[in-house]
Amino acid sequence: MARSSSGGETLGRKIAGIDEAGRGPVIGPMVIATVVVDERKIPKLEELGVKDSKKLTPKRRERLFDKILGLADDYTVLVLSPEEISSREGTLNEFEVENFARALNSLKIKPDVIYADAADVDEKRFARELEARLNFKAEIISKHRADALFPVVSASSIVAKVTRDREIEKLKEEYGEIGSGYPSDPRTRAFLETYYRQHGDFPPIVRRNWKTLRKIAEKLAKEKKRRGQASLDEFLKG
C-alpha cells in the first residue's frame, strides 16, 4: 500500500533486491549487494536495461553501476574475504543467508518488500531463514534466478558483480594472471599449481577449504613422488 508523508506526498513502497557474486570461486571474495528503490522507480531500472549480470558484458555492467547507485534510495555492499569464507561455521548456504541479513540490516532505509536470489534449493525455507534474521519486518520473495526475474535483483546483481570484478583486478595487479578465480578456469588452476610449486603452499587469496586446493596439492605431491622415484631408479642404474 502507498503511504503519505507528513507533507501529504504519496510515497510508494520501498523495494529491495539482494544478490551475490563470487559464491563458487576458489580465489577472491564473495560480494553481496542490496539495492533499495521506491517502487515507482522500477520502470526506470528497466529503462536502463538492467538484466542478469551474467548476460551483460563487463563494459556494460560498469556503465550501469553508477547509474544504478544514482537511482537507488539506499544500497549496501559487503565484500567477504576468502578468510571469512574459509573460517565460517556451518554450510555455505547458512553463511550466505547470515550475510544477506547482515547487508539488509545495515540499510538506513528499510524496505517493505525484499526480492532475494535464493541460495537454498527450497526457496520458501531460504525466505524463512532470512526473515528470522532481520531486525525489521518486510515481505520476502525468494526465488531461484531472481536476478533474471526482477529488475531490482538484476540491479543488485550488477553492483555485486562489478565490485567483485574490481577486487579481482586488484589481485591481478599483485599476483599476475589468476584467471577468473573459478575452479573450472584453466588459467586459475595453472596459477594455483605454479604458485604451489614455487612456494609449497597456496596464496592468502584462496578459500582454503575448497576441494580444488586439496586436489591440486595431491596431484603435485604424486608428481613429486614420481620424480623422486625416477631419480632414485636412475641413481641405482648408474
C-alpha positions as CSV (number, residue, x, y, z in Angstrom):
1,M,0.0,0.0,0.0
2,A,1.2,3.5,-0.7
3,R,1.7,5.8,2.3
4,S,1.7,9.5,2.7
5,S,4.5,11.7,4.2
6,S,3.7,14.5,6.7
7,G,3.6,16.9,3.8
8,G,0.9,14.9,2.1
9,E,3.1,13.5,-0.7
10,T,2.2,9.9,-1.7
11,L,5.2,7.6,-1.4
12,G,5.5,4.2,-2.9
13,R,6.7,1.1,-1.1
14,K,10.4,0.7,-0.8
15,I,11.6,-2.4,-2.8
16,A,14.9,-4.1,-2.2
17,G,16.8,-6.6,-4.3
18,I,19.7,-8.6,-2.9
19,D,22.1,-10.9,-4.7
20,E,25.7,-12.2,-4.5
21,A,28.7,-12.6,-6.9
22,G,31.5,-15.0,-6.3
23,R,29.9,-17.8,-4.3
24,G,31.8,-20.5,-6.1
25,P,35.3,-19.3,-6.9
26,V,38.4,-20.7,-5.1
27,I,40.1,-17.3,-5.3
28,G,38.9,-13.9,-4.1
29,P,35.9,-12.6,-2.2
30,M,32.2,-13.1,-2.3
31,V,30.3,-9.9,-2.7
32,I,26.7,-9.3,-1.5
33,A,24.9,-6.2,-2.7
34,T,21.5,-4.8,-1.9
35,V,19.7,-2.0,-3.8
36,V,16.6,-0.2,-2.5
37,V,14.4,1.8,-4.7
38,D,10.9,3.3,-4.5
39,E,8.6,1.0,-6.4
40,R,7.8,3.9,-8.8
41,K,11.4,3.7,-10.0
42,I,11.2,0.1,-11.1
43,P,10.3,1.2,-14.7
44,K,13.4,3.4,-14.7
45,L,15.6,0.4,-13.8
46,E,14.0,-1.4,-16.7
47,E,14.7,1.6,-19.0
48,L,18.4,1.4,-18.0
49,G,18.4,-2.1,-19.4
50,V,19.3,-4.0,-16.2
51,K,19.3,-7.7,-16.5
52,D,21.1,-10.8,-15.1
53,S,24.7,-9.6,-14.8
54,K,26.0,-12.7,-16.4
55,K,24.2,-11.7,-19.6
56,L,25.9,-8.3,-19.8
57,T,29.5,-7.5,-20.9
58,P,31.9,-6.2,-18.3
59,K,31.8,-2.8,-20.0
60,R,28.0,-2.7,-20.0
61,R,28.0,-3.6,-16.3
62,E,30.5,-0.9,-15.5
63,R,28.3,1.7,-17.3
64,L,25.2,0.6,-15.4
65,F,27.0,0.5,-12.0
66,D,26.9,4.3,-11.3
67,K,23.5,4.7,-12.9
68,I,22.0,2.1,-10.6
69,L,23.6,3.6,-7.5
70,G,22.4,7.1,-8.6
71,L,18.9,5.8,-8.9
72,A,18.9,3.9,-5.6
73,D,17.4,5.3,-2.4
74,D,19.8,3.2,-0.5
75,Y,22.3,0.3,-1.0
76,T,24.9,-1.8,0.8
77,V,27.8,-3.8,-0.5
78,L,29.6,-6.5,1.6
79,V,33.0,-7.8,0.5
80,L,33.6,-11.1,2.3
81,S,37.2,-12.2,2.2
82,P,38.4,-15.7,1.4
83,E,39.5,-16.0,5.1
84,E,36.0,-15.2,6.3
85,I,34.5,-17.7,3.9
86,S,37.0,-20.4,4.8
87,S,36.6,-19.9,8.6
88,R,32.9,-19.8,8.6
89,E,30.8,-22.1,10.8
90,G,28.1,-24.1,9.1
91,T,27.3,-24.5,5.4
92,L,27.9,-22.0,2.6
93,N,24.1,-21.6,2.4
94,E,24.0,-20.7,6.1
95,F,26.9,-18.3,5.6
96,E,25.1,-16.7,2.7
97,V,21.8,-16.2,4.5
98,E,23.6,-14.8,7.5
99,N,25.3,-12.2,5.4
100,F,22.2,-11.4,3.3
101,A,20.6,-10.5,6.6
102,R,23.7,-8.5,7.7
103,A,23.5,-6.5,4.5
104,L,19.8,-5.8,4.8
105,N,20.0,-4.9,8.5
106,S,22.7,-2.3,7.7
107,L,20.4,-0.4,5.4
108,K,19.3,3.1,6.5
109,I,16.1,2.8,4.5
110,K,14.3,-0.4,5.5
111,P,12.4,-1.9,2.5
112,D,8.8,-3.0,2.6
113,V,9.4,-5.8,0.2
114,I,12.6,-7.8,-0.4
115,Y,13.3,-9.8,-3.5
116,A,16.1,-12.3,-2.9
117,D,18.0,-14.7,-5.1
118,A,17.5,-18.0,-3.2
119,A,20.7,-19.9,-2.3
120,D,18.7,-22.8,-0.9
121,V,17.1,-25.5,-3.1
122,D,14.0,-24.7,-1.0
123,E,13.0,-21.1,-1.9
124,K,10.5,-20.8,0.9
125,R,12.9,-22.1,3.5
126,F,15.5,-19.5,2.4
127,A,12.9,-16.8,2.8
128,R,12.0,-18.0,6.3
129,E,15.7,-18.2,7.4
130,L,16.3,-14.7,6.1
131,E,13.2,-13.3,7.7
132,A,14.2,-14.8,11.1
133,R,17.5,-12.8,11.0
134,L,16.1,-9.4,10.0
135,N,15.8,-6.6,12.6
136,F,12.8,-5.2,10.8
137,K,9.6,-6.5,9.2
138,A,9.3,-7.0,5.4
139,E,7.7,-9.2,2.9
140,I,10.3,-11.5,1.4
141,I,10.0,-13.0,-2.1
142,S,12.7,-15.6,-2.5
143,K,13.2,-17.2,-6.0
144,H,15.9,-19.1,-7.9
145,R,17.3,-17.0,-10.7
146,A,15.7,-13.9,-9.2
147,D,18.3,-11.8,-11.0
148,A,16.7,-12.8,-14.3
149,L,13.1,-12.3,-13.0
150,F,13.1,-9.0,-11.0
151,P,14.8,-5.7,-12.2
152,V,15.7,-4.7,-8.6
153,V,17.6,-8.0,-8.1
154,S,19.3,-7.6,-11.5
155,A,20.5,-4.2,-10.3
156,S,21.9,-5.7,-7.1
157,S,23.5,-8.5,-9.2
158,I,25.3,-5.9,-11.4
159,V,26.6,-4.0,-8.3
160,A,27.9,-7.2,-6.7
161,K,29.5,-8.4,-10.0
162,V,31.2,-5.1,-10.8
163,T,32.5,-4.9,-7.2
164,R,33.9,-8.4,-7.3
165,D,35.5,-7.8,-10.8
166,R,37.3,-4.8,-9.4
167,E,38.5,-6.8,-6.5
168,I,39.9,-9.5,-8.8
169,E,41.7,-6.8,-10.9
170,K,43.4,-5.6,-7.7
171,L,44.6,-9.2,-7.1
172,K,45.9,-9.5,-10.7
173,E,48.0,-6.4,-10.2
174,E,49.6,-8.1,-7.2
175,Y,49.8,-11.7,-8.4
176,G,49.7,-11.5,-12.2
177,E,47.3,-13.6,-14.3
178,I,45.0,-15.5,-11.9
179,G,42.1,-16.0,-14.3
180,S,38.5,-15.5,-13.1
181,G,39.1,-17.3,-9.8
182,Y,36.7,-20.1,-10.6
183,P,38.0,-23.7,-10.3
184,S,36.9,-24.6,-13.8
185,D,39.1,-21.8,-15.3
186,P,42.3,-23.3,-16.7
187,R,44.1,-20.0,-16.0
188,T,43.1,-20.1,-12.4
189,R,44.2,-23.8,-12.0
190,A,47.5,-23.0,-13.8
191,F,48.2,-20.1,-11.4
192,L,47.5,-22.2,-8.3
193,E,49.7,-25.1,-9.5
194,T,52.6,-22.8,-10.4
195,Y,52.3,-20.9,-7.1
196,Y,52.2,-24.1,-5.1
197,R,55.2,-25.5,-6.9
198,Q,57.2,-22.3,-6.1
199,H,56.1,-21.7,-2.5
200,G,55.0,-25.1,-1.2
201,D,51.7,-23.5,-0.2
202,F,48.8,-21.6,-1.7
203,P,48.5,-17.8,-1.6
204,P,46.4,-16.0,1.1
205,I,43.8,-15.0,-1.5
206,V,42.3,-18.6,-1.7
207,R,39.5,-20.2,0.1
208,R,41.4,-22.9,2.0
209,N,38.6,-25.3,2.5
210,W,37.8,-25.6,-1.2
211,K,38.2,-29.2,-2.6
212,T,40.1,-27.7,-5.6
213,L,43.1,-26.9,-3.5
214,R,43.3,-30.4,-2.0
215,K,43.1,-32.0,-5.4
216,I,45.9,-29.7,-6.7
217,A,48.1,-30.4,-3.7
218,E,47.5,-34.2,-4.0
219,K,48.3,-34.1,-7.8
220,L,51.5,-32.2,-7.2
221,A,52.6,-34.5,-4.3
222,K,52.1,-37.5,-6.6
223,E,54.2,-35.8,-9.3
224,K,56.9,-35.1,-6.9
225,K,56.9,-38.6,-5.6
226,R,57.1,-40.0,-9.2
227,R,60.1,-37.7,-10.0
228,G,61.8,-38.8,-6.8
229,Q,61.3,-42.4,-7.6
230,A,62.6,-41.8,-11.2
231,S,65.7,-40.1,-9.9
232,L,66.3,-43.0,-7.4
233,D,65.9,-45.5,-10.2
234,E,68.4,-43.6,-12.4
235,F,70.9,-43.5,-9.5
236,L,70.6,-47.2,-8.8
237,K,71.1,-48.0,-12.5
238,G,74.1,-45.7,-12.7
